[in-house]
Amino acid sequence: MVRTAFAALIVLGVSASARASDAFNNFEAKLKKVKTYSIELTLSGPNGKPGNYSYSFTKPNLARIDTPDVLIYLDGTNEITFNKATNEYLVQPQTDKIAKRLFDTDELLAFASFFGLRTPGVIGNSIQDVGGTQFEVAQLGSVAGMGAWVWFDSKTGELASIGTTRNVFTSPTESKKETWTFDVKSTMVSNSGDASTYTFKPPRTAIRHTLADLPADQWLTDIDFACQVALATNRRVYIDFSAKWCGPCNRLHDDVLVTDDFRSASRYFVFVSVDADADPGTMFRYGVRSLPTQMILDPQGRVVDKTVGYGGSKDVFDFLRRNAGG
């Protein structure tokens, strides 16, 4: 029911409402008072892949973020990001800058004030009636993404749902907006915290990485892991989609990708190579239908820019320059 109304909200826009603004302000005040806050959510579409999410936070600096793809720990000393698909994890020193980047994401934006991080604030409000139940809806601005809609039950004031929109490419030149809705299953608050909740116990066969053992100009093959590295190092992700049989792809490789000038761009980008024959699923995921395709992602995995074909080294370096340091 909430999902249907959220989709309508995207289309119809958001009307001003002091009540909805008050609901979010009250929620932030609650987060600031408690020592531990835990929440379980379900991603249920209409476009997002169904899955369970759980977040646990304990002041002053402990967090556990569990999604279908990754498990992230802030244990007070290190940030550990475990990629469930590849059985690899990245360990790096925990800093305030890392925490801020994590909570700039649309999915976590509503919880940033728990750690005293500043949120962009409420930029729109509405009251929505869904099947006889009223919800107070606050639209949050976002530094990193397109923002989030936060739904509160008008009677209880409890958080009910979080909605986000994102651009997804359907072809090399066309994209569409998708709606992702996270429905709240349960929440828990406490004035105590268990440090063991934030202790990562890696699987026996898991592969450990640190930033020190990852050369800056190394080519990775897993986009999700590359996004983790990009988030940790304040870079973007550069993806080269290619195939061995593709003549222009081979020229791009020989003319540009193996040069010192290109490798020096690793200060701005994490490099990823995707073989069209070996990984057709990733090709479909990003709407790639022509080769070579070069794509830039932000650390949250959102497409920032793309270019199709190879028109010479100047075009490639112009593409890099306009996306460096963004």
N, C-alpha and C positions, 0 to 999 in steps of 0.2 A: 504493500500500500504506500509506504513512504517513497519507494523507488519511483512509482508512477508520478507522484506529485513532484518529486525532484526533477524528473525529465520535463514536466510541464513548466517548472520554475525556470529552467534554462531557456525555454522558448519564450515565455511571457515576460521575463524580467522580474525584478525585485522591487516591491514598493516599500516606502519608508515605514518603519515601525519602531517606536521606542522600546516596546516590550521585547522584541527580538534582540535588540541591542543590550537590554538589561539582562536577558537570559545568558548571553555570552559573557558579559561582565561578571555576573554571579558565578558562572562556571570558572572563570579565571581566578576569582577570589577564593573559591574552594580549593583549586589546585595549589595556590600559594600557601594555604594554611596547613595542609596535610603533609606528612612526611613521606608516605608511600601511596602511589596511585597505580592501580592495575586495571586493564581493560581488555576484553576479548571482542573481536569484531569478525563479521563474515562479509567478504566481498561477493556480491550477488548480482552484478550486472547492472543494466541490461547488456553491456558490452564487455565489461571486464571478466576475465577468467575466474570462476568461482574459487574461493579459497579462504582459509582461516588465518587471521592475524591476531597477535597478542602483544601488548606493550606493558612493561612494568618499569616504574620509575621510583627511585628513592633518593631523597636529598642527602648530601648536597650534589652528587655527581654520578649516580649509578643508574644504568638503564639496560634493559633487555628488550630487543625489538625482534620479534619472530614473525616472518612472512613465509609464504610458500617457497620462495626462492632463496632467501638469505636469513641468517641469524646474526644479529649484531649485539655485541656486549660493550658497554662502557663500564669498566670495573674500578674506576677511580685512578688507575695508573695507565692502562692501555685501552685502545679500541680494538676489538677483535671482530672481523667480518668473515663469516663462514658461508661459502657458496655451496648450497646443498647438492646442486647438480654435478659439480666437478670435484667435490670432496676436498676443497682447498680452503685455507683460511689465511687472512692477512692480519698481521699484528703490527700496530703502530702506537706511538705514545699518544695518550689521550690529551687533547687540548680543548680550550673553550672554542677555538675556531672550528674544530671538527664538529663539536656538538651543535654549533650554530648552523652549519651547513646541513646537518641531518634534519634539524627541525625547521629548515626553510622549505622542506618538501611538503606538498599539499596534504599528504596523508598524516603528517605529524605536526602540521602548523598549529592546530588548535591546542596542542599540549605544551607549546614552547614556554609559556609563562610559568610552568611548574618549576623550571630551573632558573627563573628570573630572566629568560631571554625575551627580548622585545619582539612583539608580533606587529605586522603591518596594520592591524586593526580592522574594525568592521567598516566595510564600504557599502553595505546595502542590507536591508532587513525586510522581512515579510511575516505575515501570519498565514499559515496554510491549514486548511481543513481537509483531512483525509479520512473518509469513512466515519465521520462524526468525531474524530479526534483532532484536536488543534495542536499544531506545532509552531513554535517560534523559530524562524530560520534566519541565521546571520550569515551574510556573505563576507568572507575574509579575503583581503588582498594577499598576494604572495610575492615574495622577492624572487623566487626561483621559477615558479610555475604560473598557472592560470588562475590560481586561487581555489578556495574550498567553500562549500556550503555546509553549515553545521546546524543540525536539527535538534530541537529540545522539545520534550513533552510539556505542553503548556500547564498541565495540572501539577506535575511533579517537579518540573524544572530539570529533569534528568536528561543527559545527552542520549539521543535516540539513533542518530545516523550522521555520517559524514559523506559528502558527495564531492567529486572532483570532475573536471573535464580535461581532456588532453587531445592533442592532434596526433592522428595516426595516418601514415601514408598508405594510400590504396593503389597508387601507381607512381612511377618516377616523378610525375609532375602534379599529382592530385593528392589531397589529404582530406580527412574528415575528422569531426570532433566526436570523441567517445565519452560517454558518461560512465563513471565508476562510482558505485555506492557501497559504503561500508556500514552495515547495520550492526548496532551494538548488541552483543549477546549478554554480557555481564560486566560489571565494574566493581571494584573494591577499593576502599580507602582505609588507611591505617596510620597511627602515629608511631609505628615501629617499622623496622625493615630487616630483612634477612639477607645478609651479604652473600650467602651461598647461591641465592637466586641469580647473582650477577657473576658467577664463576663459570667460565667456559671449560667444558670437558670435551676435548676433540675426540672424534672417532679414532680408533687405533690406527687406521690406515690413512687418515687425513694428512694432506701435505701442507706444511707450514711455510708461509712466506713472510718476509719483512720488506720494507721499502729498500733497505740496504742491499738485499740480494736480487732486486729487480732492476736491471739496467734501464735507464730512462728511455733509451731508444729501442728497447726490446719489442718485437712484434708479438702480441697476444692473439689468441684465437677465440676466446670466450668473451662476449660483449659484456655480460653481467659482471664478470670479474674485472674487466677493464674499467667499468663504471665505478667499482669500489676503489680501484687505484686512483682514478681521476678525482673522486671525492676526497681521498686522503691527501692528494698532492695539489689540489686546487687547479686542475687542468680539465680540458675537454677530451672527448674521445674522437679520434679520426679512424674511420673504417674504410678499407679498400676492399670492395666486392669485385672478384675477378675469377678467371678460370684459365687453366693451362693452355687451352685451345684458342683463347681469345687474343688475336694479334695486337689490338690496341692496348690490352691489359699488359702484355709483355713489353710493349714499347714504354708504357707508363712506368713499369718496374725498372727497366734498364736506363731510361732517361732521367728518372726523378727519384724513385723510392730508395735506391741504393746509394744516393749521393750524400756527401757530408752536409750540404745545404739543407737537404730534407731532414736528415737525422737531427740537425740542430733545432728543428721545430719541436723536438720532444720536450722542450721546456714549457710548451703550451699544450701539447697533446699526448695522450696515450694512444699508441698505434695498435690497430686490430686488423688482421687479415682474414677475410671470409672467402673460402673456396666454394664457388657456386655448385659444383658437382658434389662435393663432400658434405655440404650443409645447405640443402635446398630449403629446409624449414626456416632458417634465418633469413634467407632471401625473401621468402613469402612474408615473414613477420614484418619486414621493413619495406615491402612493396617494390622490391628491386626486380625489374624486368629487362634491363639492358646493361651490358657490361662494356667497359668498366663503369662502376658507380662509386663515387666517393661521398661519404656522409660524415657530418659532424653531430655528435650528441653532447648534451650537457651531462654532468655527473649523475643526474637522476634518470638518464636513459632516454630523454626526450630529444627528438630530432630538431636540430638548430638550423642546419643548412645541408644542401646536397647538390651535387653536380654529376651529370651523366656524360660519358664519352671521354675521349682524350684528344685535346686540341693543341697539345704542346706544353712544355714545362712552364711557360709563363702563366698559362691559365691555372695550373695546379698551385703555383706559389701565390697567385692572386687570391685563390680560394682559401688558402691557409692564412694569408695575411688578414683577410676580412673577418676571419673567425678566431684569431689569436687573442687571448687575453680577455675574452668576452665575459 
